């Protein structure tokens, strides 16, 4: 007797209630498998839109990019976009999230290599150097509160905020390891300072094209803040102030 026939005969000898239970479990397992495939396909399609939007953002201003442009970039009809996202802003929020996670991983690696009580200028330089490959993230930071989050559903903003908190929490642990004399309040102030400085200094260093043209026309280049060196010096001074409390 073949293996399949033996299994079938054994199955038929089971109590009817057990047969129903096995069929139910098998069906649920099959349904879970189908859902997993569909979830994977959905995630892959979402990533297609995200990659297409990021490619455009590297070449164009945010205001010049529309849903149709993103769809054309990846060769899909506009209607398919709304199967995965509710708005253009939702796509760009996902870009910010992905960029923050990648940057956080890089910064964690760099901070973990610093010795305890390392020179303040070295810590500041390390932080700034971690940003060199993440200009899209910095550009979108300046649009995050005023534009992007205004047209995104709260249930989608929440996981983004939680991801940001996760990245900051990891950084907090490493800053505390480098400068153990800083208390929790100091670390919280440092994280707030870093977030506000990233946004403020980047905005000052990168005005809109019309404003930059006016600055050049009037010979006012000295009012532009060089991003890297300004952030580095500001962070060094802030760390020095925090350290001074514990001398």
Secondary structure as the mmCIF struct_conf table of DSSP 4:
data_model
#
loop_
_struct_conf.conf_type_id
_struct_conf.id
_struct_conf.beg_label_comp_id
_struct_conf.beg_label_asym_id
_struct_conf.beg_label_seq_id
_struct_conf.end_label_comp_id
_struct_conf.end_label_asym_id
_struct_conf.end_label_seq_id
HELX_RH_AL_P HELX_RH_AL_P1 UNK A 3 UNK A 12
TURN_TY1_P TURN_TY1_P1 UNK A 13 UNK A 13
BEND BEND1 UNK A 14 UNK A 14
HELX_RH_AL_P HELX_RH_AL_P2 UNK A 16 UNK A 57
TURN_TY1_P TURN_TY1_P2 UNK A 58 UNK A 59
BEND BEND2 UNK A 60 UNK A 60
HELX_RH_3T_P HELX_RH_3T_P1 UNK A 62 UNK A 64
HELX_RH_AL_P HELX_RH_AL_P3 UNK A 67 UNK A 74
TURN_TY1_P TURN_TY1_P3 UNK A 75 UNK A 75
HELX_RH_AL_P HELX_RH_AL_P4 UNK A 78 UNK A 81
TURN_TY1_P TURN_TY1_P4 UNK A 82 UNK A 84
BEND BEND3 UNK A 86 UNK A 86
HELX_RH_AL_P HELX_RH_AL_P5 UNK A 88 UNK A 112
TURN_TY1_P TURN_TY1_P5 UNK A 113 UNK A 113
BEND BEND4 UNK A 114 UNK A 114
HELX_LH_PP_P HELX_LH_PP_P1 UNK A 115 UNK A 115
TURN_TY1_P TURN_TY1_P6 UNK A 116 UNK A 117
HELX_RH_AL_P HELX_RH_AL_P6 UNK A 120 UNK A 129
TURN_TY1_P TURN_TY1_P7 UNK A 130 UNK A 133
HELX_RH_AL_P HELX_RH_AL_P7 UNK A 135 UNK A 144
TURN_TY1_P TURN_TY1_P8 UNK A 145 UNK A 147
HELX_RH_3T_P HELX_RH_3T_P2 UNK A 148 UNK A 151
BEND BEND5 UNK A 152 UNK A 152
HELX_RH_AL_P HELX_RH_AL_P8 UNK A 154 UNK A 178
BEND BEND6 UNK A 179 UNK A 179
TURN_TY1_P TURN_TY1_P9 UNK A 180 UNK A 181
BEND BEND7 UNK A 182 UNK A 182
HELX_RH_AL_P HELX_RH_AL_P9 UNK A 184 UNK A 205
BEND BEND8 UNK A 206 UNK A 206
HELX_RH_AL_P HELX_RH_AL_P10 UNK A 209 UNK A 217
TURN_TY1_P TURN_TY1_P10 UNK A 218 UNK A 219
HELX_RH_3T_P HELX_RH_3T_P3 UNK A 221 UNK A 223
BEND BEND9 UNK A 224 UNK A 224
HELX_LH_PP_P HELX_LH_PP_P2 UNK A 225 UNK A 226
HELX_RH_AL_P HELX_RH_AL_P11 UNK A 227 UNK A 244
TURN_TY1_P TURN_TY1_P11 UNK A 245 UNK A 246
#
